């Protein structure tokens, strides 16, 4: 049975407040039947140096990606992962992680591909939990194996492929990378090694809204009014029209997908997980360079 929703007043203004929990809510409910807490970090060794008591680890690379196909795991592998983590289809899953829940949001997006009914993010993630001096442990739990059905992955509702993006040129598209990546100055985030994208720039027509603008300094999400100011009034996105978000491999754009779909209530938001790693290397697809969205080619 799903756990009760968090009635934190901050969440009430969001379109889907049931997708967030506060650190206090989690502290109050830790250990309750039907709840599994899972940590997913960019730094995949972080869990071992300390995590929320009872939390299991989900490694974004080893657990969620197929090692051969450059795709996500299939239904059988996802079911096996859930079973190993003690998660049933009825479990309330609370995800958290480092870097403003960057990878936790990515994990949530993958959970969504499999339609897990009740998955939530811990507002503020790992950093806020630690900043409040809450308990951490290095003891990994040993959950009893659970039964999880094999559910086919749905790649049609929240995921976009390159062909979808080509057909969508001229529609609402958000590039959530840093400004130097958007302009073409860099092919990777500042302070990270340059990777082998052959071209720097962005998809023509895409508007630049770096993902981290959605977060406060403590890692929590900005208020709905602040988010609406950024995405709707400043950037001009229409909540009633479809949107595609992208970054480098789909992880930062998962954070923006969460903001647009669950906090602002945009009706149709897809994440292009091929992102710039694919688009920047693809043959004969158009790009734009510089700080402006650029001209969208006629197709």
C-alpha positions, 0 to 999 in steps of 0.5 A: 500500500502506498504511503501517504503524500507529504502535505508540506505547504511548499509542495501544494502549489506544484502541479503534482505535489505527490512526486516530492517528499521533504527530508522531515517526511522521510525521517518520519517514515523511514522503515515503514512497510511499503517504502523503499529509499534508493540513492542514485549518484553521479559519484557512484562510490558515494553510497559506500561512504555513507547513505540514508539508513535502509537506502538501497543503491541504484547505479545509473550506469550498471543498473539502468543501462544495457551494457551492449545496446546503448539503451536502457534495460528491458522489462525483464532486467528492470523486474530483476533489479526491482526484485533484488532491491525489495521493490514490488509494483505497490512499493512507494519508492523515494529516490535521492542523490547528489548534485541536486538530485541530478541522477535521482531524477534520471533514475525516476525518468527510467522508472517512469518508462516502466510505469512504476506507479509511486516514485518520488524525489527527496527535495534537496536530495543527499546534500540537504539530508546531510546539511540537517545533520540527519543520520547516515550509515555505511551499512547496506541493507539486505532486502528480502527478494520481492516479486516484480512483474515484467513490464514492457518499457514504454518509449513513446510518452516521455522519451524522444529519439533522434528521428522524433527530434528531427520531425519536431524541429521548430517545436518547443525545445529546451537545451539544459546544458551550460551556456558554453555547451549551448553556444558551442564553446565546449562539448562538455560541462565546465570542469569536466573533460572534453568529450568527442562530440565532433561539433559544438553548438545546439539543436536549431530553435532550442532555447537555453535554460541550464537545468540547475536554474531550477534548484535553490542553493540547498538543492531543493526545487525553486517554488512554482512561481519562480519556476514559472517565471523562468520557463514560461514568462522568461523563456516563453514555453507554453505548458499546453504545447509539447516540449522536448528537453535534452542535454549531453546523454539525457541525465540533466534533462531528466531533471528539467523533465521532472520540473516541467512535467511534475512541478509545472504540469506541462502536458507533454514533456519528452526527454531526448536521451541521445542528446548532444552525444548523438546529435553532435556526432550525427551525419547531416543533422543541422546545428546552430552555434552561438547564444541565439536559438538560430534558424530552424531549417525547412524540412 
